[in-house]
Amino acid sequence: MTQSKTKFAPQHSVPATYMRGGTSKGTFFKLSDLPERCQVAGASRDNFLLRVIGSPDPYGKQIDGLGNGSSSTSKTVILSKAKQADHDVNYLFGQVNIAKPMIDWAGNCGNLTAAVGACAINMGLVDANKVAESAENGTGICEVRIWQENIGKTIIAHVPVYMDEQGKVQVQETGNFELDGVTFPAAEVKIEFIDPVDSSSDMFPTGNLVDDFDVSGCGLETDSVKATFISAGIPTIFMKAKDLGFTGTELQGDINSDSETLAKLEKIRAKGGVAMGLFKDVSEAQASQHIPKIAWVGAAQSYTASSGKEVNAADIDLVVRAMSMGQLHHAMMGTAAVAIAAAATTQGTLVNQAASAGQSEKQLGEVRFGHPSGTLLVGGKTEQVDGRWQAKKVSMSRSARRIMVGEVFVPSDSF
């Protein structure tokens, strides 16, 4: 009797780089290394990346993939040679939903942006002569011009490079720069977000620096709170911590274990998306977990960070907490930090008011804010152009490091 053979799908291997960028981690691919049908947007690409990360996972752990069960690590990046003039690399970001078969391509990841320049150099996507010239004196900075495809914006990464003993230029990844939210020090990577707001649109989509925001039915003690709606870096809703019943010094355990609070914040986020013109109806928020972000601010105050580090009120200008993919972020999303910088340096916003320490609203060029893991310094320059507020540039320092370079294996029947 002939036994029937069991059918199975072989695994397909693809070159990949696993990197930390800022306070996030992600799996990086060169576009040309992907299976041909995954080199274009569509179901095949999404299904491939979902399987790489290990989503959807009803257990929320992503055990069967490279994700780690948090929004900060459920991320993918695809890099390719830039087609835009005066740019080095094209950067496409995908935020992978942990529990649902969904990838959000609507926004950028500011944290992983810090790793894009270094990864692009290591993948050979940046002109070798340009990189070599940056290290002609032994060490130097290679200015990598990034085209952020999701949002159509220019970002400049200042990547430290050096000449090794064999005369080959390498990216410097280790160093003494400390970033709160990351355990070990590394080399500093300065990031500049150039014109993060479309010149044809207003940075404040409602036309106001502060709005009376209708939050009826969201479970708050009031039906209206003050809010600053801003589209810089990523669409973000800023509110006062006290209006939400918070202090502004919350840690992840205070928020993420409280299902009632999470439900309130999600209802507020959905209403904010409608107010910003991102959704026609609150029901659309379920399909757009990545945007808008929701955050709350308060005056500078002392607190203990999640690491046990003491953050002193005298060392910061304000406190900020922000939600990412339905959870309080353990530090601060890079794109939300762009929004914080733009709002803080615009006189009259709630963020600017919180940073002004109860004084009259001040014109600020940079602010240091406290987040759950510590502090972060950001800078910005905003101005009014033809009656519309614009952010001309926002800057911050992050770090990045390769963790693994090799091949990722995906069952061939999953995409």
N, C-alpha and C positions, 0 to 999 in steps of 0.2 A: 504494500500500500504506500503510495507516494504522499509524503507529508507536505502540506501547503506551507510556503514560506511566509513568514511574518513580514508585512510591509512596514517600512520605517523611513523616516526622512533623515538623510545624512546632514551633518552640520556644515555650515558655510563659514569660512574664516575671512575676516576683513582686518587690515591693519588699523590700529587705533592707538590713541594716546590718552591716558587717564591723568588729568591735571587738577590741581587746586588753583583757583584764581580767587583772590580776596578771601572771603569767608564761605565760598562755595566750592564744589567739586563737580566735574563733568567729564564726559567721554567725547573726545575730539576726533574728527575724521577729516581726511582730505577728500574732497568731492570726487576726484577721479579714482579713488580707491574703493568707493562704494559699488555694489552690484549695479549694473547698467540701469536697471529699471528703478533703482533707488536714487539715481542721480538727478531726477526731476521730482518736483513736488507731486504728492499724490498718496494714495492708499499704501502702495508698496513701501515708499520711504517711511511713512508713519508707522506701519506695522513692523518694519525692520527695527526702527529705533525703539519702539515700545518693547520689543523682545530683548534688545540689548540691555535696556535699563531694568527690565523685569516687571513691566506693567501690562495690563492692569492686575493688581494684586489685592484681593479682598482681605488679606491678612495685614496689609499695610507695611510690609517689611522689604519687599522686592528681593527676597532671598535668591531667586533664580535669575538674577541680573546684576548689573553694576550699580544700580541705585542703592541707597541706604535708608529708604523709608522716610525721607524728609524732603521738603521742597528745595532745600539748599544743595541737595546731591542728586536730584532727579532731573538731570539736565544733559542736553546734547548740543554739540557744536559741529558745524560743517564749514570748512575753510577751503577757499579756492583763490586762484590768481584774480586780482581785481580787474574789472573791465573799465571802471571809471578812471579818467585821467587823474594823475597825481595821487594815486592810491596804490598801496602795495598788496593788500589782501582783502578779499570779500569774506565777511563774517555773518553766518546765518545761525540763529539760536533757536532751539526748541525746548520749551518747558514741558516736561513729561508729567502728566497726571499720574499719581500713584495708584489710585483705586479705579480710575475710569480709562477706557481705551481712547485716550485723547491727548494730543500734543497741541499746545498753544504756541502759535507762531506770531502772535500779535505784538510782542515787545522784545526788548533786549534784556540781557543779564549783565548788569554793571560790574558785578564781581568777576565773572568769567572773562569779561573784557580785559582784565589785567593779565590773563594768560594768553590771549589771542596773539599778541605781538611775538612773544617768546615761542609759542607753538608754530607760528607761521615761519619764523626763522629756521627752526629745527626741521620743519617739513620741506624746506627749500622753496618756499613761496615768495620770499623776499629776495630781491636782487643780491647776489653774492658779493658783488663789488661794493654795493652800498653798505652791506654789513661789515665787510673787511675794512672799508675806509673809516668806519666808526671806531674801530679798535686799532688804528694804525699806530697809536702811541702806547699800545699794550692793553689799555682799558678805555672804555668810552661808552657813549650812549647812542644807540641806534633808534632813530625816530621812525617808528612804523606807522604809516598812515592807513587806517582801517576804514573800510566802507561797511557800515552796519546795515545789512540788507533788510532786516525786519522793519526798521524805522526810517531807512534812507538817510542816514546821517554819517558825518565824518567824526571819527575818534582818533586821537593821536596817543600812541603808547610810547613812552620813553624807556626803552629796554636796555639795561646794562649788559655790555658784552666785554669779552676779554680774549687775548691771544694765549692759547695754551702752550705747553712746552714743545709740542710738535708743530707749532706755527699755524694752528687752525683756530679760527674764530669760534668762540662758544658763547652761549647765553649764560650770564651769571645768575644763578638761582639762589645761592646761599648768601647770607649777609647778616647784618645786625638790626635790620628794620623790624620793629615789633608792631603787629597789627592786632588790636583787641578782637577776640573771637577766633584767633589762630594761636595754637599752643607754642609753636616754635618760630624763632625769628628767621627772616629770609632777606633777599635783596629787594630794595624798594623799586617799584615801578610807578612812575608818575603818569597819570591818565588825564587827558584833556578832552572834554566833550565840546565840540565846536558847533555853535548855533543849534543847540538841542531842541529848539522850537522852530516850526515852519515859519518862514518869513511872511507867509500869506495868512497865518492864523494868529490868534491871540494866545499868549501863554496861559491866560486865565479865561477858559472857554465861556464862562457866563458873562464876561466883561467886567466883573467885580473882583476886587482884592479880597473882600469878605462878603459872604452871602448869608441870608437867613435860610437855613437848610431844613426842609420839612422832613422830619423823622417820625411822623405819626405812624403808629402801628409797629414800631421797631422795638418796643419794650422799654423805652427810656421813660423817665419821670416827666419829661416835657415833650411837646410835639414839634419843637423847633430849636435848633442849636446854630451857633455861628460856625461857618466852615470856609476854608479857602480851597477852591478847586483849581488845580494847576496841571498843565500838560508840559512837563519838562523832564526829560529822562524817561519817565513813565507817568501816565495819568494817575494823579494821587489826590485823595481827599484828606485834608488836614482839619482836625477839630481840637478843641481844648480838652485835655485829659479830664478835668473836673466835670465837664458837661456829660461825659460818659460814665461818671462815677469812678474814675481812675485817678491815680496820683501822677502817673508818668514815669514811675520807677518800677513798673511791673516786670517780672521775669517770666519765662515760658511757662513754668508750673502754675503761675497765678492765672493764666489765661487759657492755655491749651487743654487743661483738665476740666474746664468748666463749660459743659455743652450748652448751657443756657446763654452764657456770655458770647460764645462763638456764634450761636444762632442770631443773636442781636446784631453782632458786628457784620454778619453776612447780609442781613436785611438792610442795614445802613449802607453797606457797600453797593448793593444792587440799586438802591434809591439814588445813591451818588452817581452811579453810572448813567442813570437816566438824566439827572440834572446836568451832567457834563456833555450830554448828547452822544454818549457811547452806545446806549441802548434805547430802543423805543419803549421797551417794557421791562419791568424788573425780572421777568422770567428769563430774559436773555442772559442774565448774569451767570446762570449755571453753565453755560457753554463758553464762558470767558472768565476763568478763574484767575488768569494772570493779570488782567486789568479790569477796573482800576485798582490801585492799592488804597488801603485805608490806614491812616496814621493819626496818632494823637500827641500833642505837645504840652509842655509845661515849663515853668520857670526853672532855672538851675537849682538843683537840690542834691544833697549828698545821699548816696545809697551804696549798697553792696552789690557788685556785679556777679554774674553767674559763676565766675571763676573764684569768687571770694575776695577779689580785689576791691578796695575801697575807692569809690569815685567821689571826689570832693566837689562841692558846689562851686568853690572858688576857681576850679580848673576848667569849668565848662560854661557855655553860654545858655544852654537850655537842655531839656531832656526830650527825647523822641522815642516812640515805640511804633512799630509798623507790622501789619499783617501780610503774610505771603502765602498764597494758596490755602487760605483758611486757617492758618496757624500763626501765632506770634513768632516773628523771626528771631533767631537766637542772637543776632547782632543787628546788621542793617543791610538791606539789599542795596547794591551799588546804584541801581537806577533810582531808587527812592532817595539815596543820598544826593543825587543830582537834583531831584525835586526839592529837597530840603535846602540845598545851597541856593537854588534859584529863588525860592520863596523867602528865605532868610535875608537875602540881599536886596529884596524889593520892599521898600518902606510901606507899611500898612497891612501886610498879610498877618495872619495869626502866628505864623512861624517867626516873622520879624518881631512882632509884639512880644512873644515869649522870650526871644533872645535879647530884647531891650531891657530886661530886668526891671520891668515896671516903670521905667522912665519913658520919656516921649519916644516915639518910634525913631530909630536911628538908621542912617545909611551904613550898612556893613559891607565889608569886602570879603570877609571869611568868618566862619563860626566853628566852634568845637561843640559838638553835641554829645550827650550821654545816651548810650543804648544798652541793651541788656548785658552785653559782654564787656563794655568799657566805653571808650570815647573815639570820636573820629573828627578830624579837621577837614573841612571842605571850603572851597572858595568859589566865588562867582561874580559875574558882572552882568547886570540887567539894565535895560534902558527902554524908553518908549520910542517906537518908530511909527510914524503916521497914526498916532493915537493908540497903538497896540503895544503891550509889553512884550519884550523879547529878551531871552537870555543869550548873550553873545558867546559866553564861554563859562564852563564849570570845570573845576579841577579837583583832584583828590589823589592821594597816594595809596597804593595797594601793594600786594606782593603775589608771586605765583611760583609754582614749582611742579615739575614733572614727577609723577608718582610711578607711572608704568608706561612703557612703550612696548607694544607687541601686537597680538592678534586677538580679536574678540570673536567668539564662536556663536552662531545663531542657527537654530534649526531651519533648514531650507524651505520647509513648508509653512513658515510663519510669515512670509512676506511675498 
